[in-house]
């Protein structure tokens, strides 16, 4: 005698086969949480509360548009940005990969932006002409000049302070320019475009001068916390940035901020 499975069992078998053969859509990737300071023209929120800036546009183009990797930007004072990564609350920062930062982050081989650095001083500085002739950071030490910078500036620590140059630190970015205007130090080292925005906003454009002396470049990278699940995107990010260099997109974004 032949035995037949009841109809409802056959129905269950068909449904099971259908479920196991169905390809489920992959869940969307979680956003990379980027800790950043409000610092025009690199990254800041405008009066409408929307993000903008040079680094914002570069990362949006590379990660969101080309790699389909969402981003979440979280503003903090600069010193706290780095603490956010150490505590595991955020994934990434945009900065110079110093030895101390690479203890808790990883990055990609080549910078996506090299910031040219000029020497700024206050109007009427007695050594202004000589400052304009400086060609290396070591000459700052030989002239016994002091440099004002912001707290946790790893590049300044590694390339200026280690030369024995007297360095004065302040917790706030704006205070760097205010201190220089008040003759609290001799120099600030900064990218002319960023300095121009700050000096105009603070009303110090006639008080502080760009000497024209270009002494270094500051290489900016995306640094991701070592134990972040997003660490895997760094190789693709490097390839994407290189493609943006080749097709002219990167240069176009940078030129729009010069």
Secondary structure, DSSP 8 states (H G I E B T S, - for coil): ------HHHHHHHHHHHHHHHS---------EEEEE--BTTTBEE-TTS-EESHHHHHHIIIIIIIT---EEEEE--HHHHHHHHHTTS--EEEE---TTGGGTEE--SS-SEEEEEEEEEETT-TTHHHHTT--STHHHHHTT-EEEEETT-HHHHHHTGGGT-EEEEESSHHHHHHHHHTTSSSBEEE-HHHHHHHHHHHT-TTTEEEEEEEEEEEEEEEEEETT-GGGGGHHHHHHHHHHHHHTTHHHHHHHTT-
